[in-house]
Amino acid sequence: MAGLFYEEFSVGQKFEHAITRTITETDNVLFTTMTHNPAKLHLDDEYCREHTEFGQRIVNSCFTLSLMVGITVYDTTLGTAVANLGWDEVRFPKPCFHGDTIRVETEILEKRDSKSRPNNGIVLFAHSAFNQNDDLVAYCKRSGLILRKPS
């Protein structure tokens, strides 16, 4: 199991995740159509060239969020996550485009015992995603319910 148990996290701990991912046109179009999002910003080249400041399609921000969190799983919660409890302060300071390569960093902001589940603890993660130019493209805080080490 690659993920860490609740006791193995410490406030201030940082992860520079080794997994990176280049976003493809297929990723964006498939995700956008699978989620029934008809936004021209993600699907229509001509519209974007003529009517947006970007001049090209932008990647669906929900895909960017999912990719950012997914990249963190192996190093942090693979096999130890019980549930995601919520995402806060989700931000996309710059758009992603087809061909951008994303890397992610995580910091542990808080941890506390679960009051209702003695075998679990709650960890607050801050995830930051950067493109190949080191521009911040996504950020969120994520609360996770995490297994404690078996006794």
Backbone as a printed PyTorch tensor [residue, N CA C, xyz], in Angstrom:
tensor([[[  0.8550,  -1.1750,   0.0000],
         [  0.0000,   0.0000,   0.0000],
         [  0.9010,   1.2380,   0.0000]],

        [[  0.6380,   2.1430,  -0.9120],
         [  1.4720,   3.3350,  -1.0570],
         [  1.0270,   4.4800,  -0.1610]],

        [[ -0.2540,   4.5420,   0.1620],
         [ -0.7710,   5.6720,   0.9230],
         [ -0.3050,   5.6660,   2.3700]],

        [[ -0.4210,   6.8210,   3.0000],
         [ -0.0110,   6.9760,   4.3870],
         [ -1.2120,   6.8780,   5.3210]],

        [[ -0.9810,   6.2930,   6.4760],
         [ -2.0020,   6.2690,   7.5110],
         [ -2.0350,   7.6250,   8.2010]],

        [[ -3.1240,   7.8870,   8.8970],
         [ -3.3300,   9.1680,   9.5840],
         [ -2.1090,   9.5610,  10.4170]],

        [[ -1.5640,   8.6260,  11.1680],
         [ -0.4340,   8.9140,  12.0600],
         [  0.8270,   9.3000,  11.2990]],

        [[  0.9150,   8.9520,  10.0300],
         [  2.1140,   9.2200,   9.2380],
         [  2.1250,  10.6070,   8.5950]],

        [[  1.0140,  11.3220,   8.6810],
         [  0.9610,  12.6990,   8.1880],
         [  1.3630,  13.6540,   9.3000]],

        [[  2.0290,  14.7370,   8.9490],
         [  2.3520,  15.7750,   9.9300],
         [  2.0760,  17.1420,   9.3050]],

        [[  1.6010,  18.0530,  10.1270],
         [  1.3050,  19.4080,   9.6610],
         [  2.5980,  20.0380,   9.1430]],

        [[  2.5150,  20.6250,   7.9610],
         [  3.6750,  21.2380,   7.3160],
         [  4.4030,  20.2930,   6.3650]],

        [[  4.0640,  19.0170,   6.4030],
         [  4.6850,  18.0330,   5.5060],
         [  4.3720,  18.4060,   4.0620]],

        [[  5.3750,  18.2860,   3.1870],
         [  5.1890,  18.6500,   1.7790],
         [  5.5470,  17.4830,   0.8770]],

        [[  4.8150,  17.4000,  -0.2250],
         [  5.0330,  16.3740,  -1.2380],
         [  5.2130,  17.0620,  -2.5870]],

        [[  6.2410,  16.7060,  -3.3020],
         [  6.3860,  17.0900,  -4.7060],
         [  6.1630,  15.8010,  -5.4880]],

        [[  4.9820,  15.6460,  -6.0220],
         [  4.5780,  14.3810,  -6.6370],
         [  5.3540,  14.1310,  -7.9210]],

        [[  5.8660,  12.9100,  -8.0580],
         [  6.7070,  12.5540,  -9.2090],
         [  5.9000,  12.3950, -10.4940]],

        [[  4.6390,  12.0230, -10.3550],
         [  3.8070,  11.8280, -11.5410],
         [  3.4990,  13.1880, -12.1630]],

        [[  3.7020,  13.2960, -13.4630],
         [  3.2820,  14.4720, -14.2200],
         [  2.3930,  13.9840, -15.3550]],

        [[  1.6690,  14.9100, -15.9770],
         [  0.7410,  14.4840, -17.0240],
         [  0.5590,  15.5950, -18.0410]],

        [[  0.7430,  15.2510, -19.3170],
         [  0.4450,  16.1790, -20.3970],
         [ -1.0220,  16.0150, -20.7680]],

        [[ -1.7500,  17.1160, -20.7690],
         [ -3.1870,  17.1010, -21.0740],
         [ -3.3620,  17.0790, -22.5830]],

        [[ -4.1610,  16.1420, -23.0600],
         [ -4.4060,  16.0080, -24.4910],
         [ -5.7740,  16.5650, -24.8720]],

        [[ -5.9440,  16.7710, -26.1460],
         [ -7.2500,  17.1730, -26.6560],
         [ -8.2910,  16.1140, -26.3140]],

        [[ -7.9220,  14.8500, -26.4370],
         [ -8.8500,  13.7580, -26.1200],
         [ -9.3040,  13.8380, -24.6710]],

        [[ -8.3710,  14.0910, -23.7400],
         [ -8.7490,  14.2310, -22.3230],
         [ -9.8500,  15.2650, -22.1610]],

        [[ -9.6270,  16.4310, -22.7520],
         [-10.5390,  17.5450, -22.5830],
         [-11.9030,  17.2770, -23.2310]],

        [[-11.8790,  16.8100, -24.4560],
         [-13.1400,  16.5740, -25.1660],
         [-13.9160,  15.4320, -24.5160]],

        [[-13.2380,  14.3440, -24.1650],
         [-13.9210,  13.2040, -23.5460],
         [-14.5230,  13.6000, -22.2000]],

        [[-13.7480,  14.2370, -21.3530],
         [-14.2500,  14.6460, -20.0420],
         [-15.4340,  15.6010, -20.1950]],

        [[-15.2890,  16.5800, -21.0770],
         [-16.3370,  17.5830, -21.2710],
         [-17.6300,  16.9420, -21.7790]],

        [[-17.5300,  16.0500, -22.7420],
         [-18.7430,  15.4260, -23.2800],
         [-19.3100,  14.3780, -22.3240]],

        [[-18.4460,  13.6670, -21.6020],
         [-18.9460,  12.6820, -20.6220],
         [-19.7570,  13.3440, -19.5210]],

        [[-19.4230,  14.5870, -19.1910],
         [-20.1210,  15.2850, -18.1200],
         [-21.2240,  16.2100, -18.6480]],

        [[-21.5490,  16.0590, -19.9340],
         [-22.6480,  16.8070, -20.5660],
         [-22.4690,  18.3190, -20.4880]],

        [[-21.2260,  18.7720, -20.6220],
         [-20.9340,  20.2000, -20.5760],
         [-20.8320,  20.7190, -22.0180]],

        [[-21.7890,  21.5200, -22.4760],
         [-21.7780,  21.9840, -23.8640],
         [-20.9970,  23.2840, -24.0890]],

        [[-20.1730,  23.7070, -23.1180],
         [-19.4840,  25.0000, -23.2390],
         [-18.5650,  25.0380, -24.4510]],

        [[-18.7420,  26.0640, -25.2780],
         [-17.9050,  26.2380, -26.4710],
         [-16.4440,  26.4540, -26.1050]],

        [[-16.1690,  26.9580, -24.9070],
         [-14.7880,  27.1940, -24.4660],
         [-13.9430,  25.9220, -24.4950]],

        [[-14.6090,  24.7640, -24.3780],
         [-13.8980,  23.4900, -24.3380],
         [-13.9980,  22.7110, -25.6460]],

        [[-14.9490,  23.0660, -26.5090],
         [-15.2730,  22.2070, -27.6460],
         [-15.1780,  22.8550, -29.0210]],

        [[-15.2190,  24.1660, -29.1060],
         [-15.3830,  24.8320, -30.4000],
         [-14.1850,  25.7200, -30.7260]],

        [[-13.2730,  25.2070, -31.5690],
         [-12.0670,  25.9490, -31.9610],
         [-12.3880,  27.3030, -32.5840]],

        [[-13.3200,  27.3060, -33.5330],
         [-13.6470,  28.5470, -34.2450],
         [-14.1860,  29.6010, -33.2870]],

        [[-15.0810,  29.2070, -32.4400],
         [-15.6310,  30.1420, -31.4540],
         [-14.5050,  30.7350, -30.6040]],

        [[-13.6240,  29.8870, -30.1090],
         [-12.5380,  30.3520, -29.2310],
         [-11.5640,  31.2740, -29.9580]],

        [[-11.2780,  30.9710, -31.2220],
         [-10.3800,  31.8320, -32.0060],
         [-10.9760,  33.2190, -32.1930]],

        [[-12.2740,  33.2710, -32.4320],
         [-12.9310,  34.5370, -32.7670],
         [-13.4690,  35.3060, -31.5590]],

        [[-13.8110,  34.6070, -30.4730],
         [-14.5640,  35.2670, -29.3990],
         [-13.9340,  35.2020, -28.0140]],

        [[-12.7260,  34.6630, -27.8810],
         [-12.1250,  34.6030, -26.5480],
         [-10.7400,  35.2380, -26.5590]],

        [[-10.3060,  35.6440, -25.4150],
         [ -8.9690,  36.2240, -25.2810],
         [ -7.8720,  35.1840, -25.4480]],

        [[ -8.2200,  33.9020, -25.3500],
         [ -7.2180,  32.8410, -25.4160],
         [ -6.9090,  32.3980, -26.8410]],

        [[ -7.8690,  32.5570, -27.7530],
         [ -7.6610,  32.1920, -29.1420],
         [ -7.6140,  30.6930, -29.3910]],

        [[ -7.9300,  29.9250, -28.3880],
         [ -7.9370,  28.4610, -28.4970],
         [ -8.8060,  27.9040, -27.3780]],

        [[ -9.1510,  26.6220, -27.5060],
         [ -9.9630,  25.9900, -26.4620],
         [ -9.1820,  25.9220, -25.1560]],

        [[ -9.9000,  26.0410, -24.0460],
         [ -9.2840,  25.8470, -22.7410],
         [ -9.7710,  24.5140, -22.1700]],

        [[ -8.9370,  23.9380, -21.3260],
         [ -9.2620,  22.6530, -20.7100],
         [-10.3380,  22.8630, -19.6510]],

        [[-11.2710,  21.9590, -19.6100],
         [-12.3490,  21.9650, -18.6320],
         [-11.7440,  21.9980, -17.2240]],

        [[-12.1080,  22.9930, -16.4400],
         [-11.5000,  23.1480, -15.1130],
         [-11.8320,  21.9850, -14.1770]],

        [[-12.9710,  21.3380, -14.3810],
         [-13.2920,  20.1650, -13.5560],
         [-12.3140,  19.0200, -13.8510]],

        [[-11.8690,  18.9160, -15.1030],
         [-10.8370,  17.9240, -15.4280],
         [ -9.5310,  18.2940, -14.7360]],

        [[ -9.1660,  19.5760, -14.7780],
         [ -7.9330,  20.0200, -14.1320],
         [ -7.9600,  19.6960, -12.6400]],

        [[ -9.0750,  19.9640, -11.9760],
         [ -9.2260,  19.6470, -10.5530],
         [ -9.0670,  18.1410, -10.3250]],

        [[ -9.7420,  17.3420, -11.1250],
         [ -9.6730,  15.8860, -10.9710],
         [ -8.2630,  15.3580, -11.1990]],

        [[ -7.5910,  15.8820, -12.2160],
         [ -6.2230,  15.4660, -12.5070],
         [ -5.2970,  15.8520, -11.3520]],

        [[ -5.4370,  17.0730, -10.8550],
         [ -4.5930,  17.5340,  -9.7590],
         [ -4.7250,  16.6090,  -8.5520]],

        [[ -5.9450,  16.3310,  -8.1410],
         [ -6.1540,  15.4740,  -6.9770],
         [ -5.6970,  14.0450,  -7.2800]],

        [[ -5.9970,  13.5550,  -8.4710],
         [ -5.6010,  12.1940,  -8.8300],
         [ -4.1000,  11.9770,  -8.7710]],

        [[ -3.3370,  12.9520,  -9.2140],
         [ -1.8720,  12.8350,  -9.1890],
         [ -1.3570,  12.6620,  -7.7600]],

        [[ -2.0700,  13.1970,  -6.7750],
         [ -1.6070,  13.1490,  -5.3870],
         [ -1.8690,  11.8120,  -4.6900]],

        [[ -2.7650,  11.0170,  -5.2280],
         [ -3.2600,   9.8370,  -4.5140],
         [ -2.1650,   8.8290,  -4.1810]],

        [[ -1.3060,   8.5010,  -5.1230],
         [ -0.3180,   7.4450,  -4.8900],
         [  0.5560,   7.7680,  -3.6740]],

        [[  0.9970,   9.0010,  -3.5640],
         [  1.9020,   9.3840,  -2.4740],
         [  1.2010,   9.6120,  -1.1430]],

        [[ -0.0940,   9.8400,  -1.1630],
         [ -0.7570,  10.2740,   0.0700],
         [ -1.8340,   9.3190,   0.5760]],

        [[ -2.7830,   8.9340,  -0.2560],
         [ -3.9770,   8.2580,   0.2820],
         [ -4.3440,   6.9410,  -0.3980]],

        [[ -3.4770,   6.4000,  -1.2390],
         [ -3.8000,   5.1550,  -1.9280],
         [ -3.9210,   4.0220,  -0.9140]],

        [[ -5.1280,   3.5210,  -0.7500],
         [ -5.3870,   2.4260,   0.1750],
         [ -5.6770,   2.8550,   1.6010]],

        [[ -5.5210,   4.1330,   1.9060],
         [ -5.7860,   4.6110,   3.2740],
         [ -6.9350,   5.6090,   3.3400]],

        [[ -7.4120,   6.0810,   2.2110],
         [ -8.5450,   7.0160,   2.2070],
         [ -9.8350,   6.2510,   2.4610]],

        [[-10.6390,   6.7810,   3.3650],
         [-11.9760,   6.2520,   3.6040],
         [-12.9690,   7.0250,   2.7450]],

        [[-12.7850,   8.3530,   2.7000],
         [-13.6890,   9.2100,   1.9300],
         [-13.1060,  10.5990,   1.7870]],

        [[-13.4740,  11.2650,   0.7010],
         [-13.2590,  12.6990,   0.5890],
         [-14.3980,  13.3660,   1.3280]],

        [[-14.0800,  14.3610,   2.1460],
         [-15.1160,  15.0530,   2.9090],
         [-15.4970,  16.3840,   2.2910]],

        [[-14.6330,  16.9190,   1.4470],
         [-14.9760,  18.1740,   0.7840],
         [-13.7740,  18.8660,   0.1910]],

        [[-14.0740,  19.7760,  -0.7150],
         [-13.0740,  20.6290,  -1.3460],
         [-13.4470,  22.0740,  -1.0500]],

        [[-12.4640,  22.8580,  -0.6790],
         [-12.6800,  24.2730,  -0.4090],
         [-11.6490,  25.0980,  -1.1670]],

        [[-11.9770,  26.3670,  -1.3350],
         [-11.0480,  27.3190,  -1.9570],
         [-10.4990,  26.8060,  -3.2840]],

        [[-11.3580,  26.2280,  -4.0840],
         [-10.9450,  25.7540,  -5.4080],
         [-10.7430,  26.9700,  -6.3000]],

        [[ -9.5420,  27.0820,  -6.8690],
         [ -9.1950,  28.2380,  -7.6970],
         [ -8.4580,  27.7880,  -8.9440]],

        [[ -8.6570,  28.5270, -10.0200],
         [ -7.9730,  28.2900, -11.3000],
         [ -7.3960,  29.6190, -11.7770]],

        [[ -6.2150,  30.0140, -11.2700],
         [ -5.6690,  31.3270, -11.5940],
         [ -5.3010,  31.5140, -13.0580]],

        [[ -4.9670,  30.4330, -13.7500],
         [ -4.6660,  30.4940, -15.1870],
         [ -5.2780,  29.2670, -15.8440]],

        [[ -5.6890,  29.3900, -17.0990],
         [ -6.2770,  28.2330, -17.7710],
         [ -5.2190,  27.2200, -18.2010]],

        [[ -5.6760,  25.9970, -18.4110],
         [ -4.8380,  24.9650, -19.0280],
         [ -5.2610,  24.8240, -20.4840]],

        [[ -4.2970,  24.4560, -21.3090],
         [ -4.5250,  24.2560, -22.7400],
         [ -4.0590,  22.8570, -23.1280]],

        [[ -4.5520,  22.3900, -24.2680],
         [ -4.0750,  21.1070, -24.7920],
         [ -2.5600,  21.1900, -24.9250]],

        [[ -1.8570,  20.1690, -24.4610],
         [ -0.4020,  20.1330, -24.5340],
         [  0.2990,  20.6110, -23.2760]],

        [[ -0.4340,  21.1970, -22.3330],
         [  0.1930,  21.6010, -21.0730],
         [  0.5390,  20.3580, -20.2530]],

        [[  1.6880,  20.4010, -19.6030],
         [  2.1120,  19.3220, -18.7170],
         [  1.9840,  19.8000, -17.2820]],

        [[  1.2690,  19.0260, -16.4820],
         [  0.9150,  19.4130, -15.1230],
         [  1.7520,  18.6330, -14.1090]],

        [[  2.2570,  19.3620, -13.1190],
         [  2.8890,  18.7550, -11.9470],
         [  2.1670,  19.2870, -10.7190]],

        [[  2.2420,  18.5430,  -9.6010],
         [  1.4460,  18.8910,  -8.4250],
         [  2.2950,  18.8290,  -7.1560]],

        [[  2.0140,  19.7500,  -6.2630],
         [  2.6100,  19.7690,  -4.9320],
         [  1.4820,  19.7360,  -3.9070]],

        [[  1.7520,  19.0960,  -2.7690],
         [  0.7690,  19.0090,  -1.6890],
         [  1.4250,  19.4060,  -0.3830]],

        [[  0.6630,  20.1210,   0.4450],
         [  1.1080,  20.4200,   1.8090],
         [  0.0050,  20.0000,   2.7770]],

        [[  0.4020,  19.4290,   3.9020],
         [ -0.5570,  19.0620,   4.9440],
         [ -0.7660,  20.2910,   5.8230]],

        [[ -2.0090,  20.7870,   5.8470],
         [ -2.3280,  22.0030,   6.5910],
         [ -2.8000,  21.7200,   8.0090]],

        [[ -3.5850,  20.6710,   8.1710],
         [ -4.1500,  20.3420,   9.4900],
         [ -4.4060,  18.8440,   9.5520]],

        [[ -4.5030,  18.3510,  10.7640],
         [ -5.0090,  17.0040,  10.9910],
         [ -5.6570,  16.9750,  12.3630]],

        [[ -6.6990,  16.1520,  12.4660],
         [ -7.3980,  16.0430,  13.7480],
         [ -8.0840,  14.6860,  13.8330]],

        [[ -8.3330,  14.2740,  15.0430],
         [ -9.0390,  13.0190,  15.2580],
         [-10.4810,  13.1590,  14.7870]],

        [[-11.0320,  12.0660,  14.2830],
         [-12.4550,  12.0460,  13.9750],
         [-13.2100,  11.7820,  15.2740]],

        [[-14.2040,  12.6170,  15.5660],
         [-14.9870,  12.4460,  16.7940],
         [-15.9520,  11.2690,  16.7080]],

        [[-16.4170,  10.9720,  15.4960],
         [-17.4290,   9.9290,  15.3430],
         [-16.8600,   8.5940,  14.8570]],

        [[-15.6020,   8.6060,  14.3970],
         [-15.0180,   7.3730,  13.8400],
         [-13.6270,   7.1570,  14.4510]],

        [[-13.5390,   6.3790,  15.5260],
         [-12.2610,   6.2240,  16.2300],
         [-11.1490,   5.5760,  15.4040]],

        [[-11.4870,   4.8910,  14.3280],
         [-10.4670,   4.2540,  13.4830],
         [ -9.9600,   5.1720,  12.3720]],

        [[-10.4220,   6.4280,  12.3870],
         [-10.0720,   7.3750,  11.3250],
         [ -9.6440,   8.7160,  11.9000]],

        [[ -8.9230,   9.4700,  11.0600],
         [ -8.5970,  10.8500,  11.3570],
         [ -8.9070,  11.6910,  10.1350]],

        [[ -8.9150,  12.9880,  10.3030],
         [ -9.2160,  13.9140,   9.2060],
         [ -7.9630,  14.7190,   8.8870]],

        [[ -7.5980,  14.7420,   7.6210],
         [ -6.4180,  15.4590,   7.1620],
         [ -6.8590,  16.5250,   6.1630]],

        [[ -6.3170,  17.7360,   6.3060],
         [ -6.5810,  18.8130,   5.3650],
         [ -5.3540,  18.9910,   4.4760]],

        [[ -5.5440,  18.7240,   3.1900],
         [ -4.4910,  18.8190,   2.1860],
         [ -4.6380,  20.1300,   1.4160]],

        [[ -3.5300,  20.7480,   1.0360],
         [ -3.5410,  21.8580,   0.0790],
         [ -2.8200,  21.3600,  -1.1560]],

        [[ -3.5380,  21.3020,  -2.2710],
         [ -2.9770,  20.8340,  -3.5400],
         [ -2.7730,  22.0260,  -4.4720]],

        [[ -1.6120,  22.0810,  -5.1060],
         [ -1.3060,  23.1290,  -6.0820],
         [ -0.7890,  22.4870,  -7.3570]],

        [[ -1.3760,  22.8770,  -8.4960],
         [ -0.9610,  22.3360,  -9.7980],
         [ -0.2990,  23.4410, -10.6060]],

        [[  0.7840,  23.0680, -11.2720],
         [  1.5680,  24.0050, -12.0700],
         [  1.7300,  23.4590, -13.4870]],

        [[  1.7740,  24.3510, -14.4640],
         [  2.0460,  23.9180, -15.8380],
         [  3.5560,  23.8730, -16.0700]],

        [[  3.9400,  23.5770, -17.3000],
         [  5.3490,  23.4300, -17.6570],
         [  6.1510,  24.7270, -17.5090]],

        [[  5.4700,  25.8520, -17.3950],
         [  6.1280,  27.1520, -17.1980],
         [  6.1480,  27.5610, -15.7250]],

        [[  5.7470,  26.6350, -14.8580],
         [  5.6360,  26.8760, -13.4200],
         [  4.5730,  27.8970, -13.0560]],

        [[  3.5810,  28.0960, -13.9410],
         [  2.4290,  28.9350, -13.6180],
         [  1.4520,  28.1100, -12.7820]],

        [[  0.9520,  28.6950, -11.7020],
         [ -0.0790,  28.0430, -10.9100],
         [ -1.3640,  28.0090, -11.7320]],

        [[ -1.8880,  26.8210, -12.0110],
         [ -3.1030,  26.6880, -12.8170],
         [ -4.2910,  26.1840, -12.0030]],

        [[ -4.0260,  25.6270, -10.8110],
         [ -5.1300,  25.1410,  -9.9840],
         [ -4.6610,  25.0330,  -8.5410]],

        [[ -5.6300,  25.2160,  -7.6300],
         [ -5.3540,  25.1130,  -6.1990],
         [ -6.6390,  24.6740,  -5.5160]],

        [[ -6.5120,  23.8630,  -4.4830],
         [ -7.6620,  23.5630,  -3.6320],
         [ -7.1900,  23.0500,  -2.2890]],

        [[ -8.0890,  23.1780,  -1.3200],
         [ -7.9200,  22.4960,  -0.0450],
         [ -8.8970,  21.3230,  -0.0650]],

        [[ -8.4080,  20.1790,   0.3810],
         [ -9.2380,  18.9670,   0.3630],
         [ -9.1890,  18.3070,   1.7220]],

        [[-10.3590,  18.0020,   2.2830],
         [-10.4490,  17.2820,   3.5480],
         [-10.6670,  15.8100,   3.2570]],

        [[ -9.8520,  14.9760,   3.8980],
         [ -9.9790,  13.5400,   3.6910],
         [-10.1010,  12.7960,   5.0040]],

        [[-10.9640,  11.7940,   4.9960],
         [-11.1010,  10.8760,   6.1290],
         [-10.1240,   9.7330,   5.8700]],

        [[ -9.1550,   9.5540,   6.7810],
         [ -8.0230,   8.6630,   6.5480],
         [ -7.9720,   7.5730,   7.6210]],

        [[ -7.6380,   6.3610,   7.2000],
         [ -7.4900,   5.2530,   8.1460],
         [ -6.3560,   5.5020,   9.1330]],

        [[ -6.5640,   5.0760,  10.3700],
         [ -5.4740,   5.0180,  11.3380],
         [ -4.7360,   3.6880,  11.1340]],

        [[ -3.5020,   3.6230,  11.6190],
         [ -2.7430,   2.3830,  11.5560],
         [ -3.4820,   1.3080,  12.3490]],

        [[ -3.5330,   0.1010,  11.8010],
         [ -4.1660,  -0.9810,  12.5640],
         [ -3.3810,  -1.2390,  13.8620]],

        [[ -4.1060,  -1.5300,  14.9310],
         [ -3.4150,  -1.7540,  16.2070],
         [ -2.8720,  -3.1530,  16.3280]]])
